[in-house]
Amino acid sequence: MRVMISAGETSGDLHGAYLVKEAKRLAPEMEFFGLGGDEMLNEGVTLTAHLKDTAVMGLTEVLTSLWRIAKINLKLRRLLRAEKPAALVLIDSPDFNFPLARQAYKLNIPVIYYICPQIWAWRPGRLNFLAKYCARRAVILPFEKDFYEDRGVAADFVGHPVLDRLAPLSQIAARRELGLDLRNPYLAILPGSRAKIAKTLLPLALKAAEILIGKIPRLNFLLPRAQSLEPALLIKLLRSASPEVAQRLKVFEGHSPQVLAAANAALLASGTAAVEGALAGVPMVVAYKVSSLSYFLAKKLVKVPFIAIPNLLLGRMAIPELIQDKATPPLMAENLYGFLTEGSKRNQITQDLKAVTAKLGTPGAAARVVALIQEEINKAKGLKAERLAL
């Protein structure tokens, strides 16, 4: 039974890989192919395109990659027509995945959207698209289900997928696993999985690191490289680090959950990393900076008060968000210093992160989505059988 899957970003690749892993256990007859990354490839997905060719962020940044992305999308739509899979599973990335959903709908292929676009934050008109073209809408945040159903559209709250793949890990255990000194303080730096964001944030983060060394002489730094961030680009960006920072910085290939668990604090781009950090209980600062035009347009379109998921879940600014002009090395260092040292600020954020974890649901998101896929495939088979009987 062939199932097409499309995940156009690093976080989606991780969630897709765990979904496929659960499908092997619960529905081994399913064979997956489509768009993903190395994680999905390692789980046996036949990749017809790789996510490194589609991962971009920012409204204006997308423009420079439109032709390349359009060619990949066309290739997948042609595959839908040729293969006619039993189902299509879409993971986030609405700009890329919506044309696939429309194509599948025309072919009577059930569409299961896992990690639906954040229509509660911006572009709420997409709700009509999701209602028409998707058989099931699997949402991962508790307030999303209410948002959909208050507007007359069914949704399945499956819990956050990060809970599936992250086992609790103590700071000592994480440091031992990564070969780190148990006594030194560490700051984790996660500049994002997209080149455009990393190019902007990482040089700023390295300058903040230099400021922090002056206040915390024994401070060291950890940086997990996302698979979609090219090693050559990372090496180039790290050249801007001062000698003091460079000699204290250790780069890992992936292992972001372990890095976060090992750290005393973290500086990261917005996204799934903020949820991983909350589960690790590591105090964090979120930074976000895009082109001036992208930011101007986002300000007009985005309808939520925060960009970090933990803040949205708590309904208040628990995690500092340094956005655009506030994403400066001095402000990064100032906010991180309070988290790297013992005191009321660190104690408060620790309690807040426990509250965030409690709101994320229970493990088993991938298994629940596999069940949704099976249900929709069986429904489609039943409809086809009815048509043949007429």
C-alpha positions as CSV (number, residue, x, y, z in Angstrom):
1,M,0.0,0.0,0.0
2,R,1.7,3.1,-1.2
3,V,1.4,6.4,0.7
4,M,2.9,9.7,-0.4
5,I,4.3,12.0,2.3
6,S,5.5,15.5,2.0
7,A,7.6,17.3,4.7
8,G,9.5,20.4,3.4
9,E,11.4,21.4,6.6
10,T,13.8,19.9,9.1
11,S,11.3,19.6,11.9
12,G,8.8,18.1,9.5
13,D,11.4,15.5,8.5
14,L,11.9,14.5,12.1
15,H,8.1,14.2,12.7
16,G,7.7,12.4,9.4
17,A,10.4,9.9,10.2
18,Y,8.8,9.0,13.5
19,L,5.4,8.7,11.8
20,V,6.9,6.2,9.4
21,K,8.6,4.4,12.2
22,E,5.2,4.0,14.0
23,A,3.6,2.9,10.7
24,K,6.1,0.1,10.4
25,R,4.9,-1.1,13.8
26,L,1.2,-0.5,13.4
27,A,0.6,-0.8,9.7
28,P,3.6,-2.5,8.0
29,E,1.7,-2.8,4.7
30,M,2.2,1.0,4.2
31,E,5.1,2.0,1.9
32,F,6.1,5.7,2.0
33,F,7.5,7.9,-0.8
34,G,7.8,11.6,-1.4
35,L,9.5,14.7,0.0
36,G,11.6,14.6,3.1
37,G,15.1,14.6,4.5
38,D,17.8,12.3,5.9
39,E,15.7,11.2,8.9
40,M,12.9,10.0,6.7
41,L,15.4,8.4,4.3
42,N,16.9,6.5,7.2
43,E,13.4,5.1,8.0
44,G,13.1,3.7,4.5
45,V,11.1,6.5,2.8
46,T,11.8,6.6,-1.0
47,L,12.7,10.2,-1.5
48,T,11.7,11.7,-4.8
49,A,12.9,15.1,-3.6
50,H,15.0,16.3,-0.6
51,L,13.9,19.0,1.9
52,K,17.2,20.9,1.6
53,D,15.9,22.2,-1.7
54,T,12.7,23.6,-0.3
55,A,13.5,25.0,3.2
56,V,13.2,28.8,3.2
57,M,11.8,31.4,5.6
58,G,10.4,34.9,5.2
59,L,8.0,36.3,2.6
60,T,10.6,37.9,0.4
61,E,13.2,35.1,0.9
62,V,10.8,32.7,-0.8
63,L,10.9,34.7,-4.0
64,T,14.5,33.8,-4.8
65,S,13.7,30.1,-4.6
66,L,10.3,30.1,-6.4
67,W,11.4,28.4,-9.6
68,R,13.3,25.6,-7.9
69,I,10.5,24.9,-5.5
70,A,7.9,25.0,-8.3
71,K,9.7,22.3,-10.2
72,I,9.8,20.0,-7.2
73,N,6.2,20.6,-6.6
74,L,5.3,19.8,-10.2
75,K,7.3,16.6,-10.0
76,L,5.3,15.5,-6.9
77,R,2.0,16.4,-8.5
78,R,2.9,14.3,-11.5
79,L,3.8,11.4,-9.2
80,L,0.4,11.7,-7.5
81,R,-1.3,11.2,-10.9
82,A,1.0,8.4,-12.0
83,E,1.2,6.5,-8.7
84,K,-2.3,7.2,-7.3
85,P,-1.2,6.4,-3.7
86,A,-3.7,5.2,-1.1
87,A,-3.3,8.4,0.8
88,L,-1.3,11.7,0.9
89,V,0.2,12.8,4.2
90,L,1.2,16.5,4.4
91,I,3.4,17.9,7.2
92,D,3.3,21.6,7.7
93,S,4.8,23.7,4.8
94,P,1.5,25.0,3.5
95,D,2.8,27.0,0.6
96,F,4.4,23.9,-0.8
97,N,1.8,21.3,0.3
98,F,-1.5,23.1,-0.6
99,P,-1.1,22.4,-4.4
100,L,-0.5,18.7,-3.6
101,A,-3.6,18.6,-1.5
102,R,-5.7,20.1,-4.3
103,Q,-4.2,17.6,-6.8
104,A,-4.9,14.6,-4.5
105,Y,-8.5,15.8,-3.9
106,K,-9.1,15.8,-7.7
107,L,-7.8,12.3,-7.9
108,N,-10.0,11.1,-4.9
109,I,-6.9,10.4,-2.8
110,P,-7.6,11.1,0.9
111,V,-5.4,13.9,2.4
112,I,-4.3,13.8,6.0
113,Y,-2.8,17.1,7.1
114,Y,-0.4,16.5,10.0
115,I,0.7,19.7,11.8
116,C,-1.7,22.0,10.1
117,P,-0.6,25.6,9.1
118,Q,-0.9,28.1,11.9
119,I,-4.1,29.7,10.6
120,W,-4.9,30.9,14.1
121,A,-1.9,33.2,13.8
122,W,-2.3,34.5,10.2
123,R,-4.1,33.8,6.9
124,P,-7.3,32.4,8.6
125,G,-8.8,32.1,5.1
126,R,-6.8,28.9,4.7
127,L,-9.4,27.2,6.9
128,N,-11.7,27.0,4.0
129,F,-9.0,25.2,1.9
130,L,-8.3,22.7,4.7
131,A,-12.0,22.0,5.2
132,K,-12.5,21.3,1.5
133,Y,-9.4,19.5,0.4
134,C,-8.3,17.5,3.5
135,A,-10.1,14.5,4.9
136,R,-8.5,14.9,8.3
137,R,-6.7,17.8,10.0
138,A,-4.3,16.6,12.8
139,V,-3.4,19.5,15.0
140,I,-0.7,19.4,17.7
141,L,-1.6,22.3,20.1
142,P,-4.7,22.0,22.3
143,F,-6.1,25.5,21.4
144,E,-6.0,24.6,17.7
145,K,-8.8,22.1,18.0
146,D,-11.1,24.7,19.6
147,F,-10.1,27.2,16.9
148,Y,-11.2,24.8,14.1
149,E,-14.4,23.5,15.8
150,D,-15.6,27.0,16.8
151,R,-15.7,27.7,13.1
152,G,-17.5,24.5,12.1
153,V,-14.5,22.4,10.9
154,A,-13.5,19.1,12.5
155,A,-10.0,18.6,13.8
156,D,-8.1,15.9,15.6
157,F,-5.8,16.9,18.5
158,V,-3.1,14.3,18.4
159,G,-0.6,15.9,20.9
160,H,2.8,17.4,20.1
161,P,5.1,15.1,18.1
162,V,8.2,16.2,20.0
163,L,6.9,14.2,22.9
164,D,7.2,11.0,20.9
165,R,10.9,11.3,20.1
166,L,12.3,13.0,23.2
167,A,12.8,10.9,26.3
168,P,13.5,12.7,29.5
169,L,17.3,13.3,29.8
170,S,19.1,14.8,32.8
171,Q,21.7,17.5,32.4
172,I,24.4,15.1,33.7
173,A,23.4,12.3,31.4
174,A,23.2,14.6,28.4
175,R,26.7,15.9,29.1
176,R,28.1,12.5,29.5
177,E,26.5,11.4,26.2
178,L,28.0,14.4,24.4
179,G,31.4,14.1,26.1
180,L,31.2,17.4,28.0
181,D,32.7,18.6,31.2
182,L,30.2,18.2,34.0
183,R,31.4,21.4,35.8
184,N,31.4,24.1,33.1
185,P,28.4,26.2,32.3
186,Y,27.1,25.9,28.8
187,L,25.1,28.1,26.4
188,A,23.3,26.3,23.6
189,I,23.1,28.3,20.3
190,L,20.5,27.1,17.8
191,P,20.5,29.5,14.8
192,G,17.7,27.7,12.9
193,S,17.6,25.2,10.1
194,R,17.2,27.7,7.3
195,A,20.2,29.4,5.7
196,K,18.6,32.9,5.6
197,I,17.8,32.9,9.3
198,A,21.2,31.4,10.3
199,K,23.1,34.0,8.2
200,T,21.4,36.7,10.2
201,L,21.2,35.3,13.7
202,L,24.4,33.3,14.1
203,P,26.8,36.3,13.8
204,L,24.7,38.2,16.4
205,A,24.7,35.2,18.7
206,L,28.4,34.9,18.5
207,K,28.8,38.5,19.5
208,A,26.5,37.9,22.4
209,A,28.6,35.0,23.4
210,E,31.7,37.2,23.5
211,I,29.9,39.6,25.8
212,L,28.9,36.8,28.1
213,I,32.4,35.5,28.4
214,G,33.3,38.8,30.0
215,K,30.7,38.2,32.7
216,I,31.0,34.4,33.0
217,P,34.7,33.5,32.3
218,R,34.1,29.7,32.4
219,L,31.2,29.8,29.9
220,N,31.3,27.4,26.9
221,F,29.1,27.1,23.9
222,L,27.3,24.3,22.1
223,L,25.9,24.4,18.5
224,P,24.0,21.5,16.9
225,R,24.0,21.8,13.1
226,A,20.6,21.2,11.5
227,Q,20.9,18.8,8.5
228,S,19.4,21.4,6.2
229,L,22.1,23.9,7.1
230,E,25.0,23.3,4.8
231,P,28.3,22.5,6.6
232,A,30.2,24.9,4.4
233,L,27.8,27.8,5.2
234,L,28.1,27.1,8.9
235,I,31.9,27.1,8.7
236,K,31.8,30.4,6.9
237,L,29.5,31.9,9.5
238,L,31.6,30.7,12.4
239,R,34.6,32.6,11.0
240,S,33.0,35.8,12.6
241,A,33.5,34.3,16.1
242,S,36.2,35.9,18.2
243,P,39.1,33.7,19.2
244,E,37.8,33.5,22.7
245,V,34.4,32.2,21.5
246,A,35.8,29.9,18.8
247,Q,38.0,28.0,21.3
248,R,35.0,27.5,23.6
249,L,32.5,26.4,20.9
250,K,31.7,22.8,20.2
251,V,29.7,21.9,17.1
252,F,27.6,18.8,16.9
253,E,26.0,17.1,13.9
254,G,22.3,17.2,15.0
255,H,21.7,16.1,18.6
256,S,19.8,19.2,19.4
257,P,17.7,17.6,22.2
258,Q,20.9,16.4,23.9
259,V,22.5,19.8,23.5
260,L,19.5,21.5,25.0
261,A,19.4,19.1,27.9
262,A,23.1,19.6,28.6
263,A,22.9,23.4,28.5
264,N,22.3,25.9,31.3
265,A,20.5,28.2,28.9
266,A,19.8,28.5,25.2
267,L,19.6,31.1,22.5
268,L,17.5,30.0,19.5
269,A,15.5,30.9,16.5
270,S,11.7,30.5,16.8
271,G,10.2,27.1,15.9
272,T,10.2,23.5,17.2
273,A,13.5,24.1,19.1
274,A,11.5,26.3,21.6
275,V,9.3,23.3,22.3
276,E,12.3,21.0,22.6
277,G,13.9,23.5,25.0
278,A,10.7,23.6,27.1
279,L,10.7,19.8,27.4
280,A,14.4,19.9,28.4
281,G,13.6,22.5,31.0
282,V,16.3,24.8,29.7
283,P,15.8,28.6,30.2
284,M,15.9,30.2,26.7
285,V,15.8,33.3,24.7
286,V,14.1,33.3,21.3
287,A,15.5,35.6,18.6
288,Y,14.0,36.3,15.2
289,K,15.1,38.6,12.4
290,V,14.2,38.6,8.7
291,S,14.4,41.2,5.9
292,S,12.7,44.5,6.6
293,L,10.0,43.9,4.0
294,S,9.2,40.4,5.3
295,Y,8.9,41.9,8.8
296,F,6.7,44.7,7.6
297,L,4.4,42.3,5.9
298,A,4.3,39.9,8.8
299,K,3.3,42.7,11.2
300,K,0.3,43.4,8.9
301,L,-0.7,39.8,8.7
302,V,0.2,38.0,11.9
303,K,-2.6,38.1,14.5
304,V,-0.9,36.6,17.6
305,P,1.0,38.5,20.4
306,F,3.9,36.0,20.6
307,I,6.0,33.9,18.2
308,A,7.3,31.3,20.7
309,I,5.0,28.3,21.1
310,P,5.6,28.2,24.9
311,N,4.5,31.8,25.3
312,L,1.4,31.1,23.2
313,L,0.5,28.1,25.4
314,L,1.0,30.1,28.6
315,G,-0.7,33.2,27.2
316,R,2.0,35.5,28.4
317,M,5.7,36.4,27.8
318,A,7.5,33.9,29.9
319,I,10.3,33.4,27.3
320,P,12.0,36.6,26.1
321,E,11.4,37.3,22.4
322,L,13.9,39.5,20.8
323,I,12.4,40.3,17.4
324,Q,13.9,42.3,14.5
325,D,15.5,45.5,16.0
326,K,15.6,44.0,19.5
327,A,17.7,41.0,18.2
328,T,21.0,42.6,19.2
329,P,24.0,41.1,20.9
330,P,23.7,43.3,24.1
331,L,20.1,42.4,24.6
332,M,20.7,38.7,23.9
333,A,23.5,38.7,26.5
334,E,21.5,40.7,29.0
335,N,18.6,38.3,28.9
336,L,20.7,35.2,28.9
337,Y,22.8,36.3,31.8
338,G,19.9,36.1,34.2
339,F,19.2,32.5,33.0
340,L,22.8,31.4,33.2
341,T,23.1,32.5,36.9
342,E,21.2,31.2,39.8
343,G,18.4,33.6,41.0
344,S,14.8,34.5,40.8
345,K,14.7,34.9,37.0
346,R,16.1,31.4,36.4
347,N,13.8,29.9,39.1
348,Q,10.7,31.5,37.5
349,I,11.4,30.4,34.0
350,T,12.0,26.8,35.2
351,Q,8.5,26.8,36.7
352,D,7.0,28.3,33.6
353,L,8.6,25.6,31.4
354,K,7.1,22.8,33.6
355,A,3.7,24.4,32.9
356,V,4.3,24.4,29.2
357,T,5.2,20.7,29.2
358,A,1.9,19.9,31.0
359,K,-0.1,21.6,28.2
360,L,1.5,19.7,25.3
361,G,-0.5,16.6,25.7
362,T,0.7,13.0,26.0
363,P,3.1,11.0,23.8
364,G,1.6,9.0,20.9
365,A,1.0,11.7,18.3
366,A,2.5,9.6,15.5
367,A,0.5,6.5,16.4
368,R,-2.7,8.6,16.4
369,V,-1.9,9.9,12.9
370,V,-1.2,6.4,11.6
371,A,-4.7,5.5,12.9
372,L,-6.2,8.5,11.0
373,I,-4.4,7.4,7.8
374,Q,-5.8,3.9,8.1
375,E,-9.3,5.2,8.7
376,E,-9.3,7.4,5.7
377,I,-7.8,4.6,3.4
378,N,-10.5,2.2,4.6
379,K,-13.2,4.9,3.9
380,A,-11.8,5.4,0.4
381,K,-11.8,1.7,-0.2
382,G,-15.4,1.5,0.9
383,L,-16.5,4.4,-1.3
384,K,-14.7,2.7,-4.3
385,A,-16.4,-0.6,-3.6
386,E,-19.8,1.1,-3.4
387,R,-19.2,2.8,-6.8
388,L,-18.2,-0.5,-8.3
389,A,-21.3,-2.2,-7.0
390,L,-23.6,0.4,-8.6
